[in-house]
Amino acid sequence: TSSIILLFLERYQSTMSEALFETVTAKVKDSPPLPLSLDLKLKLYGFFKRSTVGTTEESGEKAPSMLNITAKQKYNAWVKCNEISKEDAMIEYVKLVAGIDCDLGKEAKALLEEYEKKD
């Protein structure tokens, strides 16, 4: 019985973090471009790819050529997220968005606080 309860709680937690992630990513897509640092953009990219595609190994995607600097930077940001879980990547993505000083960041912060209350 306790294993069933643990499984339920894991699923519930996962569903909550997925809902939070999906809500925030939809808001990001609908917002105008923000003047973010390259470092922040790459971190967001890495967490997003880990959350939506999985690890670089799971995807089977090969590292791009060193000559393609942008693609290589993005791939490296994704590789840095290989060791964290999908759920952790989703929450880290939301936390980064919540830290942006704009209306989108404020909305994400409010959603994150609501999620953490239910956690």
C-alpha positions in Angstrom: 0.0 0.0 0.0 2.8 2.5 0.9 4.4 1.9 -2.5 1.1 2.8 -4.2 0.9 6.0 -2.2 4.5 6.9 -3.1 3.8 6.2 -6.8 0.7 8.4 -6.6 2.6 11.2 -5.0 5.4 11.0 -7.5 2.9 11.1 -10.4 1.0 14.0 -8.7 4.2 15.9 -8.2 5.3 15.2 -11.8 1.9 16.3 -13.1 2.1 19.5 -11.1 5.6 20.4 -12.3 4.7 19.6 -15.9 1.6 21.9 -15.7 3.7 24.7 -14.2 6.4 24.2 -16.9 3.9 24.1 -19.7 2.1 27.2 -18.4 5.3 29.2 -18.2 6.7 28.0 -21.5 3.4 29.1 -23.2 3.7 32.5 -21.6 7.4 32.7 -22.8 6.3 31.9 -26.4 3.6 34.5 -26.3 5.8 37.2 -24.9 7.8 39.7 -27.0 11.6 39.0 -27.2 13.4 40.0 -24.0 16.9 41.4 -23.8 18.5 38.5 -22.0 22.2 37.7 -21.6 23.6 34.9 -23.7 24.4 32.9 -20.6 20.7 33.1 -19.4 19.4 32.2 -22.9 21.7 29.2 -23.0 20.6 28.0 -19.5 17.0 28.4 -20.5 17.7 26.4 -23.7 19.4 23.6 -21.9 16.7 23.2 -19.3 14.0 23.4 -22.0 15.6 20.7 -24.1 16.2 18.5 -21.1 12.5 18.9 -20.2 11.0 18.4 -23.6 13.5 16.0 -25.4 15.4 14.3 -22.7 19.2 14.0 -22.4 21.5 14.4 -25.3 22.1 10.6 -25.1 18.4 9.8 -25.2 17.9 12.0 -28.2 20.7 10.4 -30.2 21.6 13.9 -31.4 25.2 14.3 -32.2 27.3 17.3 -31.2 27.4 20.0 -33.9 30.6 21.0 -35.6 32.9 23.4 -33.7 32.5 25.7 -36.7 28.8 26.2 -36.0 29.4 28.2 -32.8 25.8 28.9 -31.9 24.7 25.3 -32.4 27.7 24.1 -30.4 26.9 26.6 -27.5 23.3 25.4 -27.4 24.3 21.8 -27.5 26.8 22.3 -24.7 24.1 24.0 -22.6 21.9 21.0 -23.1 24.7 18.6 -22.2 25.1 20.4 -18.9 21.6 19.3 -18.0 22.1 15.6 -18.7 22.6 14.8 -15.1 19.4 16.3 -13.7 15.9 14.8 -13.9 13.3 16.0 -16.3 11.3 17.4 -13.3 14.2 19.3 -11.9 14.9 20.8 -15.4 11.4 22.0 -15.6 11.5 23.6 -12.2 14.9 25.2 -12.9 13.6 26.6 -16.2 10.6 28.2 -14.3 13.0 29.6 -11.6 15.1 31.2 -14.3 12.1 32.8 -15.9 10.8 33.9 -12.5 14.1 35.7 -11.9 13.7 37.9 -15.0 12.8 41.5 -14.1 9.7 42.0 -16.2 5.9 41.2 -16.2 6.7 37.7 -17.5 9.1 37.1 -14.6 6.6 38.3 -12.1 3.9 36.0 -13.5 6.3 33.0 -13.4 7.3 33.9 -9.9 3.7 34.0 -8.7 3.0 30.6 -10.4 6.2 29.1 -8.8 5.2 30.3 -5.4 1.7 28.8 -5.8 3.4 25.5 -6.9 5.7 25.5 -3.9 2.8 26.0 -1.5 1.2 22.8 -2.9 4.5 20.9 -2.8 
